[in-house]
Amino acid sequence: MAAGTRVPIGDRIRTHRRSAGLTQRALAEAVGVSPTYLSLIESNKRQIGGRLLHQIAGELGVASDTFTALSDDRLAAELDELSHRFSEDVPQSAAELVAFSPGWARILLELYDRSRNAEAQSDHLADRFARDPRLISYAHDILSRITSIRSVAEILCDFEALNADHRRRFTETVASESTRLSHVTREMIEALHAATTADAAGAAVREVDVFLQDRGYYFPAIEAAVEKLSPPEGASPSARFHDAFQRVADPAARAIALELSDHEFRTQGAAERASGALQRYAAGALLMPYEEFAAEAAYARYDLDQLCERFGASFEQVAHRLTSLRRPGAEGPLFAFLRVDPAGTVSKRLSTHEFRFPLFGSCPLWVVFEAFNQPGRTLSQLVDLEGKRFLFIARAIEKAPRRHAQPATRFAVMLATASETADDIVYGDGFHAARDSLVTVAGYECHSCTQVSCTQRAHGGRRAS
Amino acid sequence: MSVAPNGRKILIVEDEPHIAEAISFLCERDGIDADVVDNGAAALECVGRYDLVVLDIMLPGATGFAVAEAALAAPQPPKVCVLTAKGQPGDRARMSRIGVNAFITKPFSNRDLMATIHQLLTPT
């Protein structure tokens, strides 16, 4: 996967111009540029923005952000990732495909997503049938019932001269075994249904992540709805967050409903999950008000420990809030966010156009996994990913058990930002003196990785282009 | 179906009573003397006294694999036919390693089962 695959604006303009039935000359005249200049723009040989982009959008009858849509960049990056799973020789670049045929690109990804989900579900079920004692017992029970019914039914058919006693006993066996078979089959289906429901929950998590990501993880209406509320109270970060969550429930409800109203969620439970995520966003906005937080964060050079102390928030809450500093004119560094458990399962990922987490998997060389070995420490890492450098910041977090003898819940949280911003961030300081010698050459995930000599490689990978 | 040679005895080791009863009935119809036990521990005590042992793999007391190993280690080992709900390659490899003579995957047809039993009871 390429870091920050972007769909060229020129390709998008050409696609929309053709859809509108306009020639290059006609559009050029309408916006007051020469056809040659428009041709250079459409060939991605000239960068444009501002007034001219606005004018072109107006002539084509589309919103000006159509040409810079984050969702298309995500589509292109994800298609790029999936292309490397199937072929070394991709006939068309993902960005071109999205620019020319965004509908087909979406369908392709949707199909891939569904096939991956079906594959994961079938692997999961096969694994459960091999390991889950309850399912093994059900399968054995069902086969035993079928065996006895088949054997006894064949006897009843094949031996016409059976005595009355045998005929009665075998007929009763067919009846009783059939009843038992239907019971055990129903129980097994219920057990499998529970597993399928859990899988659907995983798909909903991903759909909500994509929704938040496509909106740039900044919701001005929600920020405005909570900025006048009184600050939350509580003795601990979780108590304060809980209090904030309660306080924003009514004031932010309308803004949240508006944000959700123009988005169609496909997966069962995704809309409710998105609503919950936006409510937590609102709580975060109340706990860490935008202007104050952005100013303090810049002053502290994004030192998360200082910000935790200053706002009485947890590491994860602060890390999450840092990803939302996207207010036009008051942006912070662009942070991508990842949360994994000790088994490497990703429970939250928010990519940016600069850094996109892979759809599936991750790289074991990322510092987020080392964070589990060094609890209580905030770790940093300068990483080279396919020639582009990123600063990673990670820390393991632990949620206390709710009951005696229950294990604590452990995750590690990681922020990723382009190395160009490292000078503004306290965690980048250590890498100033000897950046090259301290850099970790890593990948996104093994399928698309070009580091053939990596000792952590789990899959084949691809040739470096 | 041909009748097995006289004097040959088989042991059916099966914890599902309806399956055991059906096999026992089929053997009786073919003139084969069959005893039934419903657990591995009971089978281990008497397994060496039979010409053929037809046994399930998932048994209480001791697994079918343990019973098969004990039977085949007897001074005059019987033939062993395993009835299994498991068709996994790992199980087949294990049965071959132990030296099991035949295995039949559940659910089986009576015709296939009895053909195998007759074949194993025929002196070579």
Interface residues (C-beta under 8 A of the other chain):
Chain A: A139 H140 L143 S144 I146 T147 S148 R150 S151 V152 E154 I155 D158 F159 H166 R169 F170 T173 E177
Chain B: E16 H18 I19 E21 A22 I23 F25 L26 R29 M58 A85 K106 P107 F108 S109 N110 R111 L113
